[in-house]
Amino acid sequence: MQLPRHASQPLLALAILAMLIVPFTVVNAEVATATAKAVQPQSATKDAQKIIVILTEFPHVRHSVSRSSVQERLTELDTFYREVSHGLAWVKADVTEMWYEVSTPLSKLDIQKWFFSKDDMTDFRRKAITAADSDVNYRNYDYVVIVAAGKV
């Protein structure tokens, strides 16, 4: 099954899918690739995949996608997970009620390219998660997805 792409939001589904493959715990890829240990097979993904989606924007870059549009994409993602897993896995996603502002202007962060600054991306993630911290209990979720205004 292919996720439908709407003309006004072609990258949103891709961004959400890309973020889902990494659990909330961040792994240092350089260390992981340098390790000589054998990779252990992972068990199949089953049951609810609990996701919190943090909506973020920047001081001079406001969102142009509605919260309900993000929720629609997550519903489509849930349908996709259920279909490809034959009902063994599904998405249970919550979207923050508000858009949180990251204090650093987007123009000051090198996070809009395929080869982004790792330090800037870490700073952005930390600020986005911190901004929503008082409203989100992260212990209730397996994954954090950050939807950012602009072309991030």
Secondary structure, DSSP 8 states (H G I E B T S, - for coil): ------TT-TTHHHHHHHHHTS-SS---HHHHHH--S---------EEEEEEEEEEEBTTB---S-HHHHHHHHHHHHHHHHHHTTTSEEEEEEEEEEEEE-SS-GGGS--SSSS--HHHHHHHHHHHHHHHTTT--GGG-SEEEEEESS--
